[in-house]
Amino acid sequence: MYTDKDFNTKKELKEAVAKFVEVRVYQPNDMFGITAQISQGKHTVSLEGPHYPKPHRWYASADVVDGRVVKVR
């Protein structure tokens, strides 16, 4: 999954979440409706970045509540 903002590093993502910036997640080419399912309730997701076509340089696990990232590991 990706975040709605294109973070270059995992550190940038963690800092944004710590500052209570609204960061949402989505699944590109979401043919199974995963993004819609995650927009309700609490879930743990795997994130990667930066966005394609740049090569992925970071990966993270995150807690998502109602589609919004609340904690990054």
Backbone as numpy.savetxt, mean C-alpha at the origin, in Angstrom:
# Nx Ny Nz CAx CAy CAz Cx Cy Cz
0.59 -5.48 -4.26 -0.24 -4.32 -4.26 0.64 -3.08 -4.26
0.05 -1.99 -4.71 0.73 -0.70 -4.73 0.01 0.28 -3.81
0.72 1.35 -3.44 0.07 2.45 -2.73 -0.37 3.49 -3.76
-1.30 4.34 -3.37 -1.79 5.35 -4.32 -0.74 6.40 -4.63
0.25 6.56 -3.76 1.38 7.47 -4.01 2.60 6.61 -4.35
3.41 7.06 -5.26 4.58 6.30 -5.71 5.78 6.59 -4.83
5.92 5.86 -3.73 7.05 6.05 -2.82 8.29 5.38 -3.39
9.43 6.08 -3.35 10.67 5.52 -3.86 11.32 4.56 -2.88
11.05 4.74 -1.58 11.63 3.87 -0.57 10.58 3.48 0.46
10.84 2.40 1.14 9.97 1.96 2.23 9.99 2.98 3.36
11.14 3.61 3.56 11.27 4.63 4.59 10.31 5.80 4.34
10.19 6.24 3.09 9.26 7.31 2.74 7.82 6.91 3.07
7.47 5.67 2.78 6.14 5.17 3.09 5.90 5.19 4.59
6.85 4.68 5.37 6.70 4.65 6.83 6.56 6.06 7.40
7.34 7.00 6.89 7.27 8.38 7.38 5.91 9.01 7.07
5.38 8.74 5.90 4.06 9.28 5.53 2.97 8.72 6.44
3.03 7.43 6.72 2.02 6.81 7.59 2.16 7.35 9.01
3.40 7.55 9.47 3.63 8.09 10.81 3.10 9.52 10.95
3.10 10.27 9.84 2.58 11.65 9.86 1.08 11.70 9.57
0.43 10.55 9.55 -1.01 10.43 9.31 -1.44 10.92 7.93
-0.53 10.83 6.95 -0.91 11.11 5.56 -1.79 9.95 5.10
-2.88 10.24 4.43 -3.75 9.17 3.97 -3.10 8.44 2.80
-2.76 7.18 3.03 -2.16 6.34 2.01 -3.11 5.17 1.78
-3.55 5.02 0.56 -4.46 3.93 0.21 -3.74 2.93 -0.68
-4.30 1.73 -0.78 -3.68 0.67 -1.58 -4.61 0.26 -2.72
-4.00 -0.33 -3.75 -4.80 -0.87 -4.86 -4.02 -1.97 -5.54
-4.73 -2.80 -6.24 -4.15 -3.90 -7.01 -4.33 -3.59 -8.48
-3.24 -3.39 -9.23 -3.39 -3.13 -10.67 -4.06 -4.33 -11.36
-4.84 -4.06 -12.38 -5.54 -5.12 -13.12 -6.32 -6.02 -12.17
-7.11 -5.43 -11.32 -7.81 -6.12 -10.25 -9.02 -6.88 -10.76
-8.80 -8.01 -11.41 -9.91 -8.76 -11.99 -10.73 -9.55 -10.97
-10.23 -9.69 -9.73 -10.97 -10.43 -8.71 -11.60 -9.52 -7.66
-11.47 -8.21 -7.82 -12.10 -7.27 -6.90 -11.45 -7.19 -5.54
-10.15 -7.49 -5.48 -9.44 -7.47 -4.20 -9.43 -6.07 -3.59
-9.22 -5.05 -4.40 -9.18 -3.68 -3.89 -10.50 -3.33 -3.22
-11.62 -3.74 -3.78 -12.92 -3.46 -3.18 -13.08 -4.19 -1.86
-12.58 -5.42 -1.76 -12.67 -6.18 -0.52 -11.84 -5.54 0.58
-10.68 -5.02 0.23 -9.78 -4.42 1.21 -10.30 -3.07 1.69
-11.16 -2.45 0.91 -11.68 -1.14 1.30 -12.66 -1.23 2.47
-12.96 -2.44 2.92 -13.86 -2.63 4.05 -13.22 -3.56 5.07
-13.13 -3.11 6.32 -12.58 -3.95 7.38 -11.08 -3.83 7.52
-10.50 -4.77 8.30 -9.07 -4.76 8.58 -8.40 -5.93 7.86
-7.27 -5.65 7.20 -6.55 -6.66 6.44 -5.05 -6.43 6.55
-4.28 -7.46 6.27 -2.83 -7.35 6.14 -2.50 -7.61 4.68
-1.71 -6.71 4.08 -1.39 -6.83 2.66 0.12 -6.75 2.45
0.55 -7.21 1.29 1.95 -7.07 0.87 2.02 -5.95 -0.15
2.98 -5.06 0.04 3.15 -3.92 -0.85 4.51 -4.00 -1.54
4.61 -3.33 -2.68 5.88 -3.25 -3.39 5.99 -1.89 -4.06
7.22 -1.47 -4.28 7.42 -0.18 -4.90 8.85 -0.01 -5.35
9.14 1.01 -6.09 8.21 1.97 -6.66 7.34 1.33 -7.75
6.43 2.10 -8.28 5.47 1.57 -9.26 6.15 1.14 -10.56
5.53 0.15 -11.20 5.95 -0.29 -12.53 5.84 0.90 -13.49
6.74 1.11 -14.39 7.77 0.23 -14.94 9.12 0.33 -14.24
9.26 1.15 -13.22 10.52 1.19 -12.48 10.70 -0.15 -11.76
11.93 -0.61 -11.62 12.14 -1.88 -10.91 11.76 -1.75 -9.43
11.13 -2.78 -8.89 10.77 -2.75 -7.48 12.05 -2.86 -6.63
12.18 -1.93 -5.67 13.35 -1.92 -4.80 12.99 -2.13 -3.34
11.70 -2.10 -3.04 11.30 -2.34 -1.65 10.01 -3.14 -1.61
9.86 -3.88 -0.52 8.67 -4.68 -0.26 8.30 -4.47 1.21
7.01 -4.51 1.50 6.57 -4.28 2.88 5.27 -5.03 3.14
5.05 -5.29 4.40 3.78 -5.82 4.87 3.09 -4.66 5.58
1.79 -4.52 5.39 1.09 -3.38 5.99 -0.28 -3.79 6.49
-0.69 -3.15 7.58 -2.05 -3.30 8.08 -2.90 -2.22 7.42
-4.04 -2.62 6.90 -4.94 -1.71 6.19 -6.30 -1.76 6.87
-6.84 -0.61 7.23 -8.17 -0.52 7.81 -9.02 0.35 6.90
-10.09 -0.24 6.40 -11.00 0.45 5.48 -10.26 1.08 4.29
-9.28 0.34 3.75 -8.56 0.79 2.58 -7.39 1.72 2.84
-7.18 2.11 4.09 -6.12 3.06 4.44 -5.01 2.36 5.22
-3.76 2.61 4.83 -2.61 2.01 5.51 -2.46 2.65 6.89
-2.41 1.81 7.95 -2.26 2.32 9.30 -0.96 1.89 9.96
-0.31 0.83 9.43 0.97 0.38 9.99 1.76 -0.33 8.90
3.07 -0.07 8.88 3.95 -0.67 7.88 5.05 -1.45 8.60
5.32 -2.66 8.11 6.41 -3.48 8.66 7.40 -3.79 7.57
